[in-house]
Amino acid sequence: MEQIISNLLRDYEEGRINRRQLVKNLAVAAAAAVGIGAASAQGSGKGFKAVTVNHISYQVKDYRVTRDFYADLMGMGIKQDNDRNQCYMTFGDSFLLPRNARAGATVVPRVDHIAYTIEDWDKDKVKAELDRRGLNPRPDTENSFHVKDPDGFDLQISGKEMKA
């Protein structure tokens, strides 16, 4: 799975696929991962069960251009637009988070992180499991933690209450 995502990101960064193709392929990969993860979690009795992609965070040159593109082409709703550097784009129970790269950063549009919503969120139990696995969880909100996956990608694990 990590290799699939890595290849998709490389293809996007090298201009072989466009943003729409990237998002579509990431959604397919995430759906497949949920199925695989569910089977693994049921078999081992350990870990979590992802139920949806909570959100995808993009670092972009100009979030307004990205916002307008997805609102117009994909019919995504615009929510919490701070009119400075980011907004939330809603679709179904998920959202896209286009945000300008941090000041002074080289602007290479990229997926910043992907957040997965898991079943049965219990902050203390989630933290304990992430600690047990040596993942050094970083709290983000009351309903989420960030960790690094085996390839160094930022993975956000969230409860169902984390919304745009």
C-alpha positions, 0 to 999 in steps of 0.5 A: 500500500505504501508503495502504491501511494508513493508511486501516485505521489511521484506520478503527480509531482512529475506531472504524469497524473493530474490532481483529479486522478491523484485524488481518485486513485488515493480514494481507491487505495484508501478503500482497498486499505480499509478492506485489508485493514478490517480483515487484518484487525479482525484476525489479530484482535489488535489495532484499529478499524478505519471506516472512512477517509476523514480528510486529505490535506494539500499544501498548494501555491494558492489555496483559492485556486484549488478551492475554486477548482474543486468547488466548480468541478467536483461540487465540493462545499466551502466551509471555514474559509479563513480568506488567508491561507486555507479552507475546508472543502466538504464532500460526503462525510470527508473533506479536502483541506487545501492550504498554502505552504508555510511562509518561506517554504519552497512551494511544491504542491503535495499531499501534506497528510491523510486522516483516517477515521476509526471506529470506537474512538477512545483518546486514551486507548488510541494513545496507549496503542500508538505508544505500545507500537512505538509510534510517538503520537502527536496530539492534534485535536481532542479527537486525533493524533498524528504519527509517521507511517513506515515510509515517513508519511504523516498519518492522522488517526481520528475519531468520528467527531473530528469534522470540518 
